[in-house]
Amino acid sequence: MPRPVQAPAQTSFTRLDTSLLGRWWWTVDWVLLGAIGLLIALGLLLILAAGPPAAGRIGAGTYHFVQRQIVFVPVAVVVMLAISVLPVLWVRRFAVMAFAFFMLALVATPFLGANVNGAVRWIPLGPFALQPSEFIKPTFAVVAAWMFAADRTQAQFPGTLISIGLMALVGALLVAQPDFGMTMVIASVWGTQFFLAGLSLFWVALLAATGIGGAVLAYHALPHVQSRVDRFLDPASGDQYQIRQSMRAFVEGGWFGRGPGEGRVKQYLPDAHTDFIFAVAGEEFGLFLCLLIVALFGFIIVRAAVRLRRETSLFVLLAAGGLLTQIGLQAFINMASSLSLIPTKGMTLPFISYGGSSLLSTALSMGMILALTRRRAPGDPL
């Protein structure tokens, strides 16, 4: 008697699959996901190039920073993919819970954190350190979007006032560290969302005055801010060692670079694996790779924005817009600082620079962007 023929096991998702993973498979932007994966790969390549000299300066093993980053990359990928699976409602819920947790961590940082170069921004966790402000950036962007959207769609709900209060609280905690640069980035993202939500001319004038006043106050009250601005405006007024080395790296790299591992400037650039990793890309791989990195960030932002062109949810538009502004602004600050286009600011290049907190927070941001830009049929719950 012949044996019954068994149907082959299903090895892929079909469009009829209504499970959580099945819906994710057919609605996520795979092109955007591929661009993010390329950025992560370039980050590992550049840390492999810039890490050994930095490790030698602290007496660690040759591949100390590479090995530590490799530990975080799989975790970051899992975090990004796990969040991208969530529906919009759960993206918002997750962001609110994460924001509350990291706000508590931010409050505890002055008491539990370690003082590094006059700033208390990191909480030691064994061999690693947590920087709560990195995670406040993406989660607060989503919380602020929720408040602005609720203010417009729910009568008598003071969402704008709540958002203003939260921004003031976050800003005060960051300035106390002190971390004026992070404060400016978060405030800029929040201001962009406020603008997209449709703020009145009164609020435009008030926010502009507050921003100018805050910048002037920071210049006069924070010596390190004043020093960086003065050195940018007048290079002869102070030490320009790092920026001179960074510019030298771009000059020596030319169009196609000196070759992988052949860079010399990274031997003398203390932050070559973090704040000035773009200079390492310029010296070893030339203008070609620098333009590719710029193009990848531009592509990610434009691609996600195009996916939102038919979006009708104000919350989704504000949340995704804030997250994309944050990614783009941070990338611009890092690259422009390396090229001496703006005063230097210790800020990592997303997905490229060394740093566990930076990598995980960027993965968190991109996971929420992937979730918010997934295709949704009319009537799908938010």
BALOBA-1460 file (C-alpha; in Angstrom, 3 decimals):
// residues 382
<rec num="1" residu="m" x="0.000" y="0.000" z="0.000"/>
<rec num="2" residu="p" x="1.611" y="3.280" z="-1.005"/>
<rec num="3" residu="r" x="2.400" y="5.755" z="1.736"/>
<rec num="4" residu="p" x="0.401" y="8.994" z="1.733"/>
<rec num="5" residu="v" x="2.355" y="11.870" z="0.286"/>
<rec num="6" residu="q" x="3.096" y="14.466" z="2.933"/>
<rec num="7" residu="a" x="2.862" y="18.130" z="2.049"/>
<rec num="8" residu="p" x="6.227" y="19.857" z="2.136"/>
<rec num="9" residu="a" x="6.911" y="21.883" z="5.242"/>
<rec num="10" residu="q" x="6.263" y="25.586" z="4.826"/>
<rec num="11" residu="t" x="9.600" y="27.350" z="4.802"/>
<rec num="12" residu="s" x="8.503" y="30.917" z="4.137"/>
<rec num="13" residu="f" x="5.722" y="33.313" z="4.979"/>
<rec num="14" residu="t" x="2.821" y="33.734" z="2.577"/>
<rec num="15" residu="r" x="0.639" y="36.784" z="2.104"/>
<rec num="16" residu="l" x="-2.210" y="34.835" z="3.715"/>
<rec num="17" residu="d" x="-0.224" y="34.442" z="6.936"/>
<rec num="18" residu="t" x="-1.904" y="36.720" z="9.498"/>
<rec num="19" residu="s" x="0.496" y="35.974" z="12.359"/>
<rec num="20" residu="l" x="2.563" y="38.778" z="13.878"/>
<rec num="21" residu="l" x="5.718" y="37.675" z="12.053"/>
<rec num="22" residu="g" x="3.833" y="36.987" z="8.839"/>
<rec num="23" residu="r" x="2.380" y="40.495" z="8.734"/>
<rec num="24" residu="w" x="5.799" y="41.962" z="9.589"/>
<rec num="25" residu="w" x="7.499" y="40.019" z="6.783"/>
<rec num="26" residu="w" x="5.262" y="41.510" z="4.087"/>
<rec num="27" residu="t" x="4.942" y="45.045" z="5.460"/>
<rec num="28" residu="v" x="8.435" y="46.014" z="6.651"/>
<rec num="29" residu="d" x="10.697" y="48.041" z="4.350"/>
<rec num="30" residu="w" x="13.430" y="45.590" z="3.366"/>
<rec num="31" residu="v" x="15.324" y="48.212" z="1.357"/>
<rec num="32" residu="l" x="15.530" y="50.461" z="4.435"/>
<rec num="33" residu="l" x="16.585" y="47.473" z="6.526"/>
<rec num="34" residu="g" x="19.357" y="46.697" z="4.024"/>
<rec num="35" residu="a" x="20.705" y="50.265" z="4.185"/>
<rec num="36" residu="i" x="20.821" y="50.054" z="7.969"/>
<rec num="37" residu="g" x="22.668" y="46.738" z="7.770"/>
<rec num="38" residu="l" x="25.251" y="48.305" z="5.445"/>
<rec num="39" residu="l" x="25.831" y="51.140" z="7.936"/>
<rec num="40" residu="i" x="26.369" y="48.627" z="10.749"/>
<rec num="41" residu="a" x="28.879" y="46.697" z="8.608"/>
<rec num="42" residu="l" x="30.753" y="49.910" z="7.765"/>
<rec num="43" residu="g" x="30.816" y="50.766" z="11.464"/>
<rec num="44" residu="l" x="32.519" y="47.489" z="12.343"/>
<rec num="45" residu="l" x="35.003" y="47.969" z="9.508"/>
<rec num="46" residu="l" x="35.939" y="51.473" z="10.685"/>
<rec num="47" residu="i" x="36.184" y="50.454" z="14.356"/>
<rec num="48" residu="l" x="38.485" y="47.629" z="13.236"/>
<rec num="49" residu="a" x="40.631" y="50.307" z="11.597"/>
<rec num="50" residu="a" x="40.478" y="52.949" z="14.355"/>
<rec num="51" residu="g" x="40.259" y="50.749" z="17.455"/>
<rec num="52" residu="p" x="43.782" y="49.263" z="17.785"/>
<rec num="53" residu="p" x="45.646" y="52.595" z="18.294"/>
<rec num="54" residu="a" x="43.008" y="53.730" z="20.811"/>
<rec num="55" residu="a" x="43.308" y="50.407" z="22.650"/>
<rec num="56" residu="g" x="47.087" y="50.744" z="22.758"/>
<rec num="57" residu="r" x="46.806" y="54.159" z="24.397"/>
<rec num="58" residu="i" x="44.895" y="52.680" z="27.353"/>
<rec num="59" residu="g" x="47.048" y="49.559" z="27.598"/>
<rec num="60" residu="a" x="44.325" y="47.167" z="26.350"/>
<rec num="61" residu="g" x="44.548" y="44.391" z="23.792"/>
<rec num="62" residu="t" x="44.805" y="45.259" z="20.119"/>
<rec num="63" residu="y" x="41.195" y="44.365" z="19.338"/>
<rec num="64" residu="h" x="39.722" y="45.532" z="22.653"/>
<rec num="65" residu="f" x="37.208" y="47.992" z="21.165"/>
<rec num="66" residu="v" x="36.355" y="45.769" z="18.207"/>
<rec num="67" residu="q" x="35.560" y="42.831" z="20.478"/>
<rec num="68" residu="r" x="33.394" y="44.944" z="22.754"/>
<rec num="69" residu="q" x="31.477" y="46.398" z="19.806"/>
<rec num="70" residu="i" x="30.930" y="42.932" z="18.344"/>
<rec num="71" residu="v" x="29.224" y="41.978" z="21.605"/>
<rec num="72" residu="f" x="26.722" y="44.819" z="21.186"/>
<rec num="73" residu="v" x="25.988" y="44.435" z="17.458"/>
<rec num="74" residu="p" x="23.854" y="41.227" z="17.717"/>
<rec num="75" residu="v" x="22.005" y="42.704" z="20.699"/>
<rec num="76" residu="a" x="21.335" y="45.905" z="18.741"/>
<rec num="77" residu="v" x="20.076" y="43.958" z="15.713"/>
<rec num="78" residu="v" x="17.729" y="41.880" z="17.904"/>
<rec num="79" residu="v" x="16.419" y="45.035" z="19.624"/>
<rec num="80" residu="m" x="15.819" y="46.756" z="16.288"/>
<rec num="81" residu="l" x="14.024" y="43.786" z="14.719"/>
<rec num="82" residu="a" x="11.974" y="43.053" z="17.850"/>
<rec num="83" residu="i" x="10.688" y="46.629" z="18.028"/>
<rec num="84" residu="s" x="10.016" y="46.755" z="14.273"/>
<rec num="85" residu="v" x="7.519" y="43.901" z="14.717"/>
<rec num="86" residu="l" x="5.360" y="45.930" z="17.120"/>
<rec num="87" residu="p" x="2.118" y="47.580" z="15.964"/>
<rec num="88" residu="v" x="1.892" y="51.359" z="16.327"/>
<rec num="89" residu="l" x="-0.021" y="51.182" z="19.612"/>
<rec num="90" residu="w" x="2.671" y="49.052" z="21.217"/>
<rec num="91" residu="v" x="5.454" y="51.259" z="19.846"/>
<rec num="92" residu="r" x="3.879" y="54.106" z="21.798"/>
<rec num="93" residu="r" x="3.392" y="52.005" z="24.934"/>
<rec num="94" residu="f" x="6.939" y="50.706" z="24.778"/>
<rec num="95" residu="a" x="8.340" y="54.228" z="24.317"/>
<rec num="96" residu="v" x="6.380" y="55.539" z="27.321"/>
<rec num="97" residu="m" x="7.596" y="52.725" z="29.582"/>
<rec num="98" residu="a" x="11.197" y="53.040" z="28.364"/>
<rec num="99" residu="f" x="11.108" y="56.832" z="28.758"/>
<rec num="100" residu="a" x="9.905" y="56.496" z="32.364"/>
<rec num="101" residu="f" x="12.655" y="53.977" z="33.145"/>
<rec num="102" residu="f" x="15.464" y="56.037" z="31.628"/>
<rec num="103" residu="m" x="14.183" y="59.218" z="33.255"/>
<rec num="104" residu="l" x="14.636" y="57.481" z="36.609"/>
<rec num="105" residu="a" x="18.117" y="56.423" z="35.482"/>
<rec num="106" residu="l" x="18.846" y="60.015" z="34.441"/>
<rec num="107" residu="v" x="17.790" y="61.267" z="37.874"/>
<rec num="108" residu="a" x="20.013" y="58.634" z="39.514"/>
<rec num="109" residu="t" x="23.052" y="59.367" z="37.303"/>
<rec num="110" residu="p" x="24.526" y="62.152" z="39.511"/>
<rec num="111" residu="f" x="24.415" y="59.770" z="42.483"/>
<rec num="112" residu="l" x="25.507" y="56.517" z="40.799"/>
<rec num="113" residu="g" x="27.490" y="57.792" z="37.837"/>
<rec num="114" residu="a" x="31.197" y="58.163" z="37.288"/>
<rec num="115" residu="n" x="32.841" y="61.542" z="36.704"/>
<rec num="116" residu="v" x="34.612" y="61.541" z="33.326"/>
<rec num="117" residu="n" x="36.341" y="64.773" z="32.269"/>
<rec num="118" residu="g" x="34.156" y="66.842" z="34.571"/>
<rec num="119" residu="a" x="30.835" y="65.346" z="33.436"/>
<rec num="120" residu="v" x="28.681" y="62.694" z="35.111"/>
<rec num="121" residu="r" x="26.794" y="60.984" z="32.282"/>
<rec num="122" residu="w" x="27.475" y="57.263" z="32.667"/>
<rec num="123" residu="i" x="26.324" y="54.677" z="35.214"/>
<rec num="124" residu="p" x="28.907" y="51.875" z="35.621"/>
<rec num="125" residu="l" x="27.482" y="48.380" z="35.057"/>
<rec num="126" residu="g" x="30.376" y="45.996" z="35.560"/>
<rec num="127" residu="p" x="32.640" y="46.076" z="32.497"/>
<rec num="128" residu="f" x="30.231" y="48.390" z="30.656"/>
<rec num="129" residu="a" x="28.617" y="51.763" z="31.277"/>
<rec num="130" residu="l" x="25.088" y="52.986" z="30.608"/>
<rec num="131" residu="q" x="24.428" y="56.506" z="29.313"/>
<rec num="132" residu="p" x="20.720" y="57.148" z="30.034"/>
<rec num="133" residu="s" x="20.583" y="60.330" z="27.944"/>
<rec num="134" residu="e" x="21.229" y="58.294" z="24.767"/>
<rec num="135" residu="f" x="17.967" y="56.414" z="25.364"/>
<rec num="136" residu="i" x="16.035" y="59.516" z="26.374"/>
<rec num="137" residu="k" x="16.527" y="60.863" z="22.815"/>
<rec num="138" residu="p" x="14.372" y="58.339" z="20.910"/>
<rec num="139" residu="t" x="11.856" y="57.574" z="23.646"/>
<rec num="140" residu="f" x="11.154" y="61.236" z="24.400"/>
<rec num="141" residu="a" x="10.622" y="61.909" z="20.677"/>
<rec num="142" residu="v" x="7.790" y="59.348" z="20.651"/>
<rec num="143" residu="v" x="6.317" y="60.552" z="23.958"/>
<rec num="144" residu="a" x="6.363" y="64.173" z="22.737"/>
<rec num="145" residu="a" x="4.682" y="63.104" z="19.476"/>
<rec num="146" residu="w" x="1.940" y="61.401" z="21.488"/>
<rec num="147" residu="m" x="1.380" y="64.529" z="23.580"/>
<rec num="148" residu="f" x="1.253" y="66.862" z="20.572"/>
<rec num="149" residu="a" x="-1.079" y="64.530" z="18.657"/>
<rec num="150" residu="a" x="-3.377" y="64.047" z="21.655"/>
<rec num="151" residu="d" x="-3.561" y="67.814" z="22.145"/>
<rec num="152" residu="r" x="-4.841" y="68.182" z="18.567"/>
<rec num="153" residu="t" x="-7.234" y="65.228" z="18.550"/>
<rec num="154" residu="q" x="-8.619" y="65.153" z="22.102"/>
<rec num="155" residu="a" x="-10.583" y="68.100" z="23.428"/>
<rec num="156" residu="q" x="-9.454" y="69.561" z="26.748"/>
<rec num="157" residu="f" x="-6.288" y="67.432" z="26.850"/>
<rec num="158" residu="p" x="-3.277" y="69.654" z="27.714"/>
<rec num="159" residu="g" x="-0.801" y="67.667" z="25.621"/>
<rec num="160" residu="t" x="1.255" y="70.674" z="24.556"/>
<rec num="161" residu="l" x="1.676" y="71.905" z="28.133"/>
<rec num="162" residu="i" x="2.654" y="68.407" z="29.305"/>
<rec num="163" residu="s" x="5.204" y="68.178" z="26.495"/>
<rec num="164" residu="i" x="6.665" y="71.572" z="27.408"/>
<rec num="165" residu="g" x="6.961" y="70.477" z="31.044"/>
<rec num="166" residu="l" x="8.702" y="67.228" z="30.082"/>
<rec num="167" residu="m" x="11.103" y="69.110" z="27.796"/>
<rec num="168" residu="a" x="11.979" y="71.501" z="30.635"/>
<rec num="169" residu="l" x="12.567" y="68.582" z="33.011"/>
<rec num="170" residu="v" x="14.737" y="66.642" z="30.545"/>
<rec num="171" residu="g" x="16.708" y="69.788" z="29.700"/>
<rec num="172" residu="a" x="17.338" y="70.618" z="33.356"/>
<rec num="173" residu="l" x="18.600" y="67.100" z="34.111"/>
<rec num="174" residu="l" x="20.920" y="67.108" z="31.087"/>
<rec num="175" residu="v" x="22.351" y="70.574" z="31.757"/>
<rec num="176" residu="a" x="23.079" y="69.474" z="35.322"/>
<rec num="177" residu="q" x="25.391" y="66.682" z="34.080"/>
<rec num="178" residu="p" x="26.479" y="68.930" z="32.180"/>
<rec num="179" residu="d" x="25.610" y="67.868" z="28.624"/>
<rec num="180" residu="f" x="24.590" y="70.963" z="26.715"/>
<rec num="181" residu="g" x="25.089" y="69.332" z="23.309"/>
<rec num="182" residu="m" x="22.640" y="66.526" z="24.033"/>
<rec num="183" residu="t" x="20.205" y="69.107" z="25.403"/>
<rec num="184" residu="m" x="20.377" y="71.063" z="22.150"/>
<rec num="185" residu="v" x="19.814" y="67.946" z="20.028"/>
<rec num="186" residu="i" x="16.772" y="66.820" z="22.038"/>
<rec num="187" residu="a" x="15.390" y="70.371" z="22.099"/>
<rec num="188" residu="s" x="15.879" y="70.706" z="18.322"/>
<rec num="189" residu="v" x="14.014" y="67.451" z="17.671"/>
<rec num="190" residu="w" x="11.240" y="68.506" z="20.044"/>
<rec num="191" residu="g" x="11.018" y="71.931" z="18.378"/>
<rec num="192" residu="t" x="10.731" y="70.286" z="14.958"/>
<rec num="193" residu="q" x="7.851" y="68.143" z="16.195"/>
<rec num="194" residu="f" x="6.201" y="71.207" z="17.730"/>
<rec num="195" residu="f" x="6.463" y="72.935" z="14.342"/>
<rec num="196" residu="l" x="5.058" y="69.934" z="12.453"/>
<rec num="197" residu="a" x="2.163" y="69.769" z="14.903"/>
<rec num="198" residu="g" x="1.154" y="73.292" z="13.890"/>
<rec num="199" residu="l" x="2.363" y="75.774" z="16.485"/>
<rec num="200" residu="s" x="1.185" y="79.376" z="16.528"/>
<rec num="201" residu="l" x="3.385" y="82.401" z="15.806"/>
<rec num="202" residu="f" x="3.444" y="83.129" z="19.539"/>
<rec num="203" residu="w" x="5.088" y="79.790" z="20.249"/>
<rec num="204" residu="v" x="7.482" y="80.261" z="17.308"/>
<rec num="205" residu="a" x="8.689" y="83.563" z="18.763"/>
<rec num="206" residu="l" x="8.849" y="82.186" z="22.302"/>
<rec num="207" residu="l" x="10.818" y="79.083" z="21.305"/>
<rec num="208" residu="a" x="13.211" y="81.121" z="19.159"/>
<rec num="209" residu="a" x="13.830" y="83.532" z="22.046"/>
<rec num="210" residu="t" x="14.299" y="80.640" z="24.478"/>
<rec num="211" residu="g" x="16.771" y="78.915" z="22.164"/>
<rec num="212" residu="i" x="18.829" y="82.060" z="21.618"/>
<rec num="213" residu="g" x="18.746" y="82.869" z="25.319"/>
<rec num="214" residu="g" x="19.808" y="79.327" z="26.221"/>
<rec num="215" residu="a" x="22.706" y="79.426" z="23.781"/>
<rec num="216" residu="v" x="23.921" y="82.783" z="25.137"/>
<rec num="217" residu="l" x="23.564" y="81.549" z="28.726"/>
<rec num="218" residu="a" x="25.476" y="78.361" z="27.955"/>
<rec num="219" residu="y" x="28.270" y="80.347" z="26.322"/>
<rec num="220" residu="h" x="28.729" y="82.543" z="29.403"/>
<rec num="221" residu="a" x="27.984" y="79.925" z="32.086"/>
<rec num="222" residu="l" x="29.753" y="76.827" z="30.758"/>
<rec num="223" residu="p" x="33.531" y="77.257" z="30.223"/>
<rec num="224" residu="h" x="33.858" y="74.244" z="27.911"/>
<rec num="225" residu="v" x="31.105" y="75.593" z="25.625"/>
<rec num="226" residu="q" x="32.763" y="79.010" z="25.520"/>
<rec num="227" residu="s" x="36.131" y="77.419" z="24.785"/>
<rec num="228" residu="r" x="34.797" y="75.373" z="21.851"/>
<rec num="229" residu="v" x="32.984" y="78.332" z="20.305"/>
<rec num="230" residu="d" x="36.004" y="80.632" z="20.728"/>
<rec num="231" residu="r" x="38.356" y="78.092" z="19.178"/>
<rec num="232" residu="f" x="35.984" y="77.621" z="16.247"/>
<rec num="233" residu="l" x="35.714" y="81.364" z="15.605"/>
<rec num="234" residu="d" x="39.392" y="82.030" z="16.272"/>
<rec num="235" residu="p" x="41.583" y="78.899" z="15.908"/>
<rec num="236" residu="a" x="44.541" y="80.767" z="17.412"/>
<rec num="237" residu="s" x="42.688" y="81.256" z="20.703"/>
<rec num="238" residu="g" x="43.184" y="77.707" z="21.993"/>
<rec num="239" residu="d" x="44.185" y="74.111" z="21.404"/>
<rec num="240" residu="q" x="43.083" y="72.835" z="17.971"/>
<rec num="241" residu="y" x="45.031" y="69.579" z="18.045"/>
<rec num="242" residu="q" x="42.170" y="67.144" z="17.371"/>
<rec num="243" residu="i" x="40.544" y="69.173" z="14.626"/>
<rec num="244" residu="r" x="43.919" y="69.778" z="12.932"/>
<rec num="245" residu="q" x="44.613" y="66.041" z="12.930"/>
<rec num="246" residu="s" x="41.101" y="65.367" z="11.627"/>
<rec num="247" residu="m" x="41.516" y="67.790" z="8.724"/>
<rec num="248" residu="r" x="44.926" y="66.325" z="7.987"/>
<rec num="249" residu="a" x="43.316" y="62.870" z="7.703"/>
<rec num="250" residu="f" x="40.898" y="64.062" z="5.019"/>
<rec num="251" residu="v" x="43.693" y="65.773" z="3.085"/>
<rec num="252" residu="e" x="45.940" y="62.699" z="3.139"/>
<rec num="253" residu="g" x="43.085" y="60.367" z="2.232"/>
<rec num="254" residu="g" x="42.247" y="62.121" z="-1.026"/>
<rec num="255" residu="w" x="39.687" y="60.503" z="-3.299"/>
<rec num="256" residu="f" x="40.248" y="56.819" z="-2.556"/>
<rec num="257" residu="g" x="42.252" y="56.785" z="0.690"/>
<rec num="258" residu="r" x="45.563" y="55.356" z="1.765"/>
<rec num="259" residu="g" x="44.124" y="51.852" z="2.067"/>
<rec num="260" residu="p" x="42.631" y="49.736" z="4.899"/>
<rec num="261" residu="g" x="44.864" y="49.845" z="7.973"/>
<rec num="262" residu="e" x="47.289" y="52.305" z="6.356"/>
<rec num="263" residu="g" x="46.039" y="55.442" z="8.095"/>
<rec num="264" residu="r" x="48.569" y="57.349" z="10.189"/>
<rec num="265" residu="v" x="46.534" y="60.152" z="11.728"/>
<rec num="266" residu="k" x="44.513" y="57.737" z="13.883"/>
<rec num="267" residu="q" x="47.746" y="57.048" z="15.789"/>
<rec num="268" residu="y" x="47.596" y="60.613" z="17.147"/>
<rec num="269" residu="l" x="43.842" y="61.253" z="17.271"/>
<rec num="270" residu="p" x="42.572" y="60.326" z="20.786"/>
<rec num="271" residu="d" x="38.887" y="59.977" z="19.801"/>
<rec num="272" residu="a" x="39.457" y="58.363" z="16.401"/>
<rec num="273" residu="h" x="37.157" y="55.423" z="17.237"/>
<rec num="274" residu="t" x="34.292" y="57.602" z="18.542"/>
<rec num="275" residu="d" x="33.826" y="61.313" z="17.776"/>
<rec num="276" residu="f" x="36.324" y="61.448" z="14.878"/>
<rec num="277" residu="i" x="35.719" y="58.096" z="13.208"/>
<rec num="278" residu="f" x="34.584" y="59.971" z="10.082"/>
<rec num="279" residu="a" x="38.166" y="61.250" z="9.762"/>
<rec num="280" residu="v" x="39.433" y="57.652" z="9.813"/>
<rec num="281" residu="a" x="37.023" y="56.857" z="6.979"/>
<rec num="282" residu="g" x="38.396" y="59.842" z="5.063"/>
<rec num="283" residu="e" x="42.057" y="58.891" z="5.445"/>
<rec num="284" residu="e" x="41.881" y="55.142" z="4.858"/>
<rec num="285" residu="f" x="39.048" y="54.958" z="2.309"/>
<rec num="286" residu="g" x="38.974" y="58.493" z="0.939"/>
<rec num="287" residu="l" x="36.217" y="60.801" z="-0.175"/>
<rec num="288" residu="f" x="34.480" y="57.857" z="-1.839"/>
<rec num="289" residu="l" x="33.528" y="56.178" z="1.455"/>
<rec num="290" residu="c" x="32.724" y="59.503" z="3.142"/>
<rec num="291" residu="l" x="30.226" y="60.314" z="0.400"/>
<rec num="292" residu="l" x="28.808" y="56.793" z="0.636"/>
<rec num="293" residu="i" x="28.181" y="57.255" z="4.372"/>
<rec num="294" residu="v" x="26.525" y="60.627" z="3.766"/>
<rec num="295" residu="a" x="24.433" y="59.081" z="0.991"/>
<rec num="296" residu="l" x="23.333" y="56.197" z="3.226"/>
<rec num="297" residu="f" x="22.101" y="58.540" z="5.953"/>
<rec num="298" residu="g" x="20.368" y="60.682" z="3.353"/>
<rec num="299" residu="f" x="18.809" y="57.630" z="1.726"/>
<rec num="300" residu="i" x="17.494" y="56.287" z="5.051"/>
<rec num="301" residu="i" x="15.857" y="59.616" z="5.905"/>
<rec num="302" residu="v" x="14.353" y="60.176" z="2.450"/>
<rec num="303" residu="r" x="13.228" y="56.555" z="2.089"/>
<rec num="304" residu="a" x="11.418" y="56.609" z="5.444"/>
<rec num="305" residu="a" x="9.887" y="60.013" z="4.661"/>
<rec num="306" residu="v" x="8.558" y="58.706" z="1.329"/>
<rec num="307" residu="r" x="6.970" y="55.757" z="3.138"/>
<rec num="308" residu="l" x="5.070" y="58.291" z="5.265"/>
<rec num="309" residu="r" x="3.714" y="60.382" z="2.387"/>
<rec num="310" residu="r" x="0.227" y="58.814" z="2.607"/>
<rec num="311" residu="e" x="0.160" y="58.506" z="6.382"/>
<rec num="312" residu="t" x="-2.972" y="59.925" z="8.025"/>
<rec num="313" residu="s" x="-2.095" y="59.432" z="11.694"/>
<rec num="314" residu="l" x="-0.712" y="62.638" z="13.221"/>
<rec num="315" residu="f" x="1.028" y="60.625" z="15.936"/>
<rec num="316" residu="v" x="2.871" y="58.440" z="13.400"/>
<rec num="317" residu="l" x="3.927" y="61.485" z="11.366"/>
<rec num="318" residu="l" x="5.232" y="63.351" z="14.425"/>
<rec num="319" residu="a" x="6.951" y="60.326" z="15.980"/>
<rec num="320" residu="a" x="8.657" y="59.199" z="12.766"/>
<rec num="321" residu="g" x="9.505" y="62.792" z="11.858"/>
<rec num="322" residu="g" x="11.122" y="63.357" z="15.239"/>
<rec num="323" residu="l" x="13.132" y="60.134" z="15.086"/>
<rec num="324" residu="l" x="14.352" y="60.852" z="11.549"/>
<rec num="325" residu="t" x="15.315" y="64.399" z="12.557"/>
<rec num="326" residu="q" x="17.273" y="63.003" z="15.493"/>
<rec num="327" residu="i" x="19.225" y="60.526" z="13.349"/>
<rec num="328" residu="g" x="19.952" y="63.099" z="10.658"/>
<rec num="329" residu="l" x="20.921" y="65.860" z="13.087"/>
<rec num="330" residu="q" x="23.264" y="63.619" z="15.073"/>
<rec num="331" residu="a" x="24.970" y="62.396" z="11.893"/>
<rec num="332" residu="f" x="25.324" y="65.970" z="10.640"/>
<rec num="333" residu="i" x="26.831" y="67.205" z="13.931"/>
<rec num="334" residu="n" x="29.412" y="64.422" z="14.005"/>
<rec num="335" residu="m" x="30.496" y="64.775" z="10.384"/>
<rec num="336" residu="a" x="30.420" y="68.584" z="10.378"/>
<rec num="337" residu="s" x="32.517" y="68.668" z="13.573"/>
<rec num="338" residu="s" x="35.122" y="66.408" z="11.969"/>
<rec num="339" residu="l" x="35.286" y="68.769" z="8.986"/>
<rec num="340" residu="s" x="35.485" y="71.892" z="11.195"/>
<rec num="341" residu="l" x="32.209" y="73.212" z="9.779"/>
<rec num="342" residu="i" x="30.786" y="73.727" z="13.268"/>
<rec num="343" residu="p" x="32.321" y="73.869" z="16.777"/>
<rec num="344" residu="t" x="33.452" y="70.439" z="17.955"/>
<rec num="345" residu="k" x="30.887" y="68.440" z="19.895"/>
<rec num="346" residu="g" x="31.453" y="65.043" z="21.425"/>
<rec num="347" residu="m" x="28.704" y="63.161" z="19.604"/>
<rec num="348" residu="t" x="28.853" y="59.740" z="18.013"/>
<rec num="349" residu="l" x="28.097" y="58.929" z="14.385"/>
<rec num="350" residu="p" x="25.006" y="56.640" z="14.467"/>
<rec num="351" residu="f" x="25.785" y="52.965" z="13.816"/>
<rec num="352" residu="i" x="29.407" y="53.878" z="12.969"/>
<rec num="353" residu="s" x="31.152" y="55.139" z="16.116"/>
<rec num="354" residu="y" x="32.213" y="52.886" z="18.956"/>
<rec num="355" residu="g" x="29.889" y="52.814" z="21.963"/>
<rec num="356" residu="g" x="27.323" y="50.363" z="23.330"/>
<rec num="357" residu="s" x="24.795" y="52.944" z="24.532"/>
<rec num="358" residu="s" x="24.996" y="54.826" z="21.246"/>
<rec num="359" residu="l" x="24.583" y="51.666" z="19.156"/>
<rec num="360" residu="l" x="21.646" y="50.343" z="21.195"/>
<rec num="361" residu="s" x="19.834" y="53.696" z="21.290"/>
<rec num="362" residu="t" x="20.240" y="54.081" z="17.516"/>
<rec num="363" residu="a" x="18.914" y="50.544" z="17.037"/>
<rec num="364" residu="l" x="15.973" y="51.509" z="19.253"/>
<rec num="365" residu="s" x="15.309" y="54.563" z="17.072"/>
<rec num="366" residu="m" x="15.533" y="52.635" z="13.812"/>
<rec num="367" residu="g" x="13.374" y="49.817" z="15.168"/>
<rec num="368" residu="m" x="10.598" y="52.308" z="15.915"/>
<rec num="369" residu="i" x="11.054" y="53.962" z="12.503"/>
<rec num="370" residu="l" x="10.736" y="50.562" z="10.796"/>
<rec num="371" residu="a" x="7.593" y="49.833" z="12.819"/>
<rec num="372" residu="l" x="6.027" y="53.225" z="12.086"/>
<rec num="373" residu="t" x="6.755" y="53.042" z="8.338"/>
<rec num="374" residu="r" x="5.379" y="49.550" z="7.797"/>
<rec num="375" residu="r" x="2.544" y="49.329" z="5.291"/>
<rec num="376" residu="r" x="-0.862" y="49.371" z="6.931"/>
<rec num="377" residu="a" x="-4.187" y="48.697" z="5.261"/>
<rec num="378" residu="p" x="-6.974" y="51.258" z="5.747"/>
<rec num="379" residu="g" x="-8.693" y="50.602" z="9.040"/>
<rec num="380" residu="d" x="-5.752" y="48.787" z="10.651"/>
<rec num="381" residu="p" x="-5.609" y="49.633" z="14.370"/>
<rec num="382" residu="l" x="-3.043" y="52.155" z="15.560"/>
